[in-house]
Amino acid sequence: MNQDPENENPAIEPELIHEETALTRPSMPVTIDELAVIPDDKGIQVIQARYKMIDTLRRASISLTSPQDWLLFKTPEGAVTAYLQDSGCKRIWQIWGIEISPKEGWEKITDDETGDYACKCYGTGVSKVTGLFVENIEGVRYSNENYCKDLPRLQQEVRVKQAAIANRDGNIIRALTGLKSVALEMLEEVWKGTGKSSALCNLGKGYGSRTERKGAEVHDQAPRDVPAPICDICGKSMKYIAASDRYKAFWSCPEKKKGPDGKYNNHGSVEADKWEATMKLAAEDKAAAKGAA
């Protein structure tokens, strides 16, 4: 399963805690000025101890998750980071002592043209372990996502709201734990010897198109005797996309993408069998011309 964070289809999770939570700063020194006046460099020792505790909590959190709880992103330069999805956040909130206070009310935004809608909710969270808190954090989900789009209208809205709650709670947990963007090396280090591997993580942006990320290899399955077509718009070689149960194999320019309006741009694409027939006909015409000469 491959997703983008904005399109993540999380497991439907209940709200973690709905009681009102008093948001207070920890009583221990927290600012540079407060730490600096502690004699005998004890302020530095406090910082080091806090760093060690936070690092330990994060590593313990990672050890509680599964590879499928993470979504990997890759930059154009090749750097890979991991994002803890909503489904994984519920595994780790307890060791941080996280409490969540939901804000009353819902915000619903409807697309008048399509009838699709989004449900938003907000909440505040606090970690009783670190003393940190966040306020007015949003959770949102959409009615056209795969997990609910085929449900009857009433059931669909309930499911969308449940998913928005899970997303809000996930956003709060990620903000309080620092697990929104984790170096891939840290995952591998924590999972070493456990049988878990980043190779089993979901793949997000930076790993090719959504179709490619779902397993359609762009080169290995391409016909060996058929040259790749060239895009008339940008001049780039098209990529081969293997067939699935929903579409035929086809070639597509790597620059062919959807715009904000949901429509694809004009970069080239062609069905594989049509392109193969075109190449076969061209080869026959070339052979005939050579024979005539």
C-alpha positions as CSV (number, residue, x, y, z in Angstrom):
1,M,0.0,0.0,0.0
2,N,1.4,3.3,-1.1
3,Q,0.3,6.7,0.0
4,D,1.0,10.4,0.4
5,P,0.4,12.0,3.8
6,E,-2.3,14.2,2.5
7,N,-4.1,11.2,1.0
8,E,-3.3,8.7,3.8
9,N,-6.1,6.2,4.4
10,P,-5.6,5.6,8.1
11,A,-7.0,2.8,10.3
12,I,-10.1,4.2,12.0
13,E,-9.0,5.0,15.5
14,P,-11.0,6.2,18.5
15,E,-10.1,9.5,20.1
16,L,-7.4,8.8,22.7
17,I,-8.6,10.9,25.6
18,H,-11.4,13.3,25.7
19,E,-11.1,14.8,29.1
20,E,-10.1,18.5,29.6
21,T,-6.3,18.8,30.2
22,A,-4.7,21.6,32.0
23,L,-1.8,22.9,29.9
24,T,1.1,23.9,32.1
25,R,4.8,24.3,31.6
26,P,7.1,22.0,33.5
27,S,8.3,23.4,36.8
28,M,12.0,22.6,36.1
29,P,14.2,25.1,34.3
30,V,13.5,25.3,30.6
31,T,15.0,28.5,29.2
32,I,18.7,29.1,28.4
33,D,18.8,31.9,31.0
34,E,17.4,29.6,33.7
35,L,19.8,26.8,32.8
36,A,22.8,29.2,32.6
37,V,22.6,30.3,36.2
38,I,22.8,26.8,37.6
39,P,26.3,26.5,39.1
40,D,29.0,24.0,38.2
41,D,27.8,23.5,34.6
42,K,24.8,21.6,36.0
43,G,22.6,23.3,33.3
44,I,24.6,21.6,30.6
45,Q,24.1,18.3,32.4
46,V,20.3,19.0,32.4
47,I,20.3,19.6,28.7
48,Q,22.3,16.4,28.1
49,A,20.0,14.4,30.3
50,R,17.0,15.7,28.5
51,Y,18.4,14.9,25.1
52,K,19.2,11.4,26.2
53,M,15.6,10.9,27.5
54,I,14.0,12.3,24.4
55,D,16.3,10.1,22.2
56,T,15.4,7.1,24.3
57,L,11.7,7.8,24.0
58,R,11.9,8.1,20.2
59,R,13.8,4.9,19.8
60,A,11.4,3.1,22.1
61,S,8.5,4.5,20.0
62,I,10.1,3.2,16.8
63,S,10.6,-0.2,18.2
64,L,6.9,-0.4,19.0
65,T,5.9,0.3,15.4
66,S,5.8,-1.9,12.3
67,P,7.3,-1.0,8.9
68,Q,3.8,-0.7,7.5
69,D,3.2,2.2,9.9
70,W,5.8,4.4,8.1
71,L,5.7,6.3,4.8
72,L,9.0,7.0,3.2
73,F,9.9,10.2,1.2
74,K,12.9,10.8,-1.0
75,T,14.3,14.1,-2.1
76,P,15.7,14.7,-5.6
77,E,19.1,14.5,-4.0
78,G,18.3,11.0,-2.6
79,A,17.8,11.8,1.1
80,V,15.1,9.5,2.6
81,T,13.0,10.4,5.6
82,A,10.2,8.5,7.3
83,Y,6.8,9.8,8.4
84,L,4.8,7.9,11.1
85,Q,1.3,7.4,9.8
86,D,-1.9,7.8,11.9
87,S,-2.2,4.0,12.2
88,G,1.2,3.9,13.9
89,C,0.6,6.8,16.3
90,K,-1.8,4.9,18.5
91,R,1.0,2.4,19.2
92,I,3.2,4.9,20.9
93,W,1.1,7.7,22.6
94,Q,1.0,6.0,26.0
95,I,4.8,6.0,26.6
96,W,4.8,9.8,26.1
97,G,1.9,10.3,28.5
98,I,-0.1,12.1,25.7
99,E,-3.5,13.4,26.5
100,I,-5.7,15.0,23.8
101,S,-8.6,17.5,24.4
102,P,-10.9,17.8,21.3
103,K,-12.4,21.1,20.4
104,E,-16.1,21.0,20.1
105,G,-17.7,21.3,16.7
106,W,-16.9,20.3,13.1
107,E,-16.0,22.2,10.0
108,K,-17.4,20.6,6.8
109,I,-16.4,21.9,3.4
110,T,-18.4,20.7,0.3
111,D,-17.5,20.8,-3.4
112,D,-20.8,22.0,-5.0
113,E,-19.7,20.6,-8.3
114,T,-18.9,17.0,-7.3
115,G,-20.6,16.7,-4.0
116,D,-17.4,15.5,-2.4
117,Y,-16.6,17.0,1.0
118,A,-14.0,17.3,3.7
119,C,-14.5,17.1,7.5
120,K,-12.2,19.0,9.8
121,C,-11.8,18.9,13.6
122,Y,-9.4,20.5,16.0
123,G,-7.8,19.6,19.3
124,T,-5.1,20.3,21.9
125,G,-2.5,17.9,23.1
126,V,0.0,17.6,26.0
127,S,2.7,15.2,26.8
128,K,2.8,14.6,30.6
129,V,6.3,13.2,30.2
130,T,8.0,16.1,28.5
131,G,5.6,18.9,29.5
132,L,5.2,20.1,26.0
133,F,1.9,21.0,24.5
134,V,0.4,22.0,21.2
135,E,-2.9,23.8,20.5
136,N,-5.5,24.1,17.7
137,I,-4.1,21.2,15.7
138,E,-6.2,20.2,12.7
139,G,-7.4,16.8,11.5
140,V,-9.0,16.5,8.1
141,R,-10.2,13.7,5.8
142,Y,-12.1,13.5,2.5
143,S,-15.2,11.7,1.3
144,N,-13.5,10.6,-2.0
145,E,-10.8,8.6,-0.3
146,N,-10.7,4.9,-1.0
147,Y,-11.6,3.7,2.5
148,C,-15.1,5.3,2.4
149,K,-16.0,6.6,-1.1
150,D,-18.3,3.6,-1.9
151,L,-20.2,3.6,1.4
152,P,-23.8,4.9,1.7
153,R,-23.9,8.6,2.4
154,L,-24.7,8.4,6.1
155,Q,-22.1,5.7,6.9
156,Q,-19.6,7.6,4.7
157,E,-19.9,10.8,6.8
158,V,-19.5,8.8,10.0
159,R,-16.4,7.1,8.6
160,V,-14.9,10.4,7.3
161,K,-15.3,12.0,10.8
162,Q,-13.7,9.0,12.5
163,A,-10.8,9.3,10.1
164,A,-10.5,13.0,10.7
165,I,-10.3,12.4,14.4
166,A,-7.6,9.8,13.9
167,N,-5.7,12.3,11.7
168,R,-6.0,15.0,14.3
169,D,-4.7,12.7,17.0
170,G,-1.9,11.6,14.8
171,N,-0.9,15.2,14.0
172,I,-0.8,16.0,17.7
173,I,1.2,12.9,18.5
174,R,3.7,13.5,15.7
175,A,4.2,17.1,16.8
176,L,4.8,16.1,20.5
177,T,7.1,13.2,19.7
178,G,9.1,14.5,16.8
179,L,8.2,11.5,14.6
180,K,6.9,13.4,11.6
181,S,10.2,13.3,9.8
182,V,12.7,10.6,11.0
183,A,16.0,9.7,9.2
184,L,15.8,6.3,7.5
185,E,19.1,5.4,9.2
186,M,17.4,5.7,12.6
187,L,14.7,3.3,11.7
188,E,17.2,0.7,10.5
189,E,19.4,1.1,13.5
190,V,16.5,0.6,16.0
191,W,15.1,-2.3,14.0
192,K,18.4,-4.1,13.5
193,G,18.1,-7.7,14.4
194,T,14.3,-7.6,14.9
195,G,13.3,-8.8,11.4
196,K,11.7,-5.4,10.6
197,S,13.0,-3.6,7.6
198,S,12.5,-0.3,5.8
199,A,12.0,-2.3,2.6
200,L,8.5,-3.1,3.9
201,C,7.6,0.6,4.5
202,N,5.1,2.3,2.3
203,L,6.5,4.6,-0.4
204,G,5.5,8.2,-0.9
205,K,6.7,11.2,-3.0
206,G,10.1,10.8,-4.6
207,Y,9.6,7.2,-5.5
208,G,8.0,7.7,-8.9
209,S,4.3,8.0,-9.8
210,R,1.6,6.4,-7.8
211,T,1.3,3.7,-10.4
212,E,5.0,3.0,-10.3
213,R,5.0,2.9,-6.5
214,K,2.2,0.2,-6.6
215,G,4.5,-2.2,-8.3
216,A,4.6,-1.4,-12.0
217,E,8.3,-1.5,-12.8
218,V,9.1,1.0,-15.6
219,H,12.0,-0.7,-17.3
220,D,12.3,-4.4,-16.3
221,Q,8.9,-5.3,-17.9
222,A,9.3,-3.1,-21.0
223,P,9.5,-5.0,-24.3
224,R,13.2,-5.4,-25.1
225,D,12.7,-5.0,-28.9
226,V,10.5,-1.9,-28.7
227,P,12.2,1.5,-28.4
228,A,10.6,3.9,-25.9
229,P,8.5,6.6,-27.5
230,I,9.6,10.3,-27.2
231,C,7.3,12.9,-25.7
232,D,6.5,15.6,-28.3
233,I,6.3,18.3,-25.5
234,C,9.6,17.9,-23.7
235,G,11.6,15.4,-25.8
236,K,12.0,12.9,-22.9
237,S,11.8,9.2,-23.3
238,M,8.6,7.8,-22.0
239,K,8.5,5.2,-19.2
240,Y,6.8,1.8,-19.6
241,I,4.0,1.2,-17.1
242,A,3.0,-2.5,-16.7
243,A,-0.6,-3.6,-17.0
244,S,-2.8,-4.1,-13.9
245,D,-6.3,-5.3,-13.3
246,R,-7.6,-1.8,-14.0
247,Y,-5.7,-0.7,-17.1
248,K,-3.6,-1.9,-20.1
249,A,0.2,-1.5,-20.2
250,F,1.1,1.9,-21.5
251,W,4.0,4.3,-22.0
252,S,4.0,7.7,-20.3
253,C,6.2,10.8,-20.1
254,P,7.7,11.2,-16.7
255,E,6.5,14.8,-16.8
256,K,2.9,13.9,-17.3
257,K,1.1,14.9,-14.1
258,K,-2.2,16.1,-12.7
259,G,-2.8,19.7,-12.2
260,P,-4.8,21.4,-9.4
261,D,-7.9,20.9,-11.5
262,G,-7.4,17.2,-11.5
263,K,-6.7,17.0,-15.2
264,Y,-3.4,15.7,-16.8
265,N,-1.1,18.0,-18.7
266,N,-0.4,17.6,-22.4
267,H,2.8,15.5,-22.0
268,G,2.7,12.3,-24.0
269,S,1.3,8.9,-23.3
270,V,0.4,5.9,-25.5
271,E,-1.0,2.4,-25.0
272,A,1.8,-0.2,-25.3
273,D,0.0,-2.4,-27.9
274,K,-0.7,0.7,-30.1
275,W,2.9,1.8,-29.9
276,E,4.2,-1.7,-30.6
277,A,1.9,-1.9,-33.7
278,T,3.2,1.5,-34.8
279,M,6.8,0.4,-34.5
280,K,6.1,-2.9,-36.3
281,L,4.5,-1.0,-39.2
282,A,7.4,1.5,-39.3
283,A,9.9,-1.4,-39.5
284,E,7.9,-3.1,-42.3
285,D,7.8,0.2,-44.3
286,K,11.6,0.6,-43.7
287,A,12.3,-3.0,-44.9
288,A,10.0,-2.5,-48.0
289,A,11.8,0.8,-48.9
290,K,15.2,-0.9,-48.5
291,G,14.1,-3.8,-50.8
292,A,12.8,-1.4,-53.4
293,A,16.1,0.4,-53.5
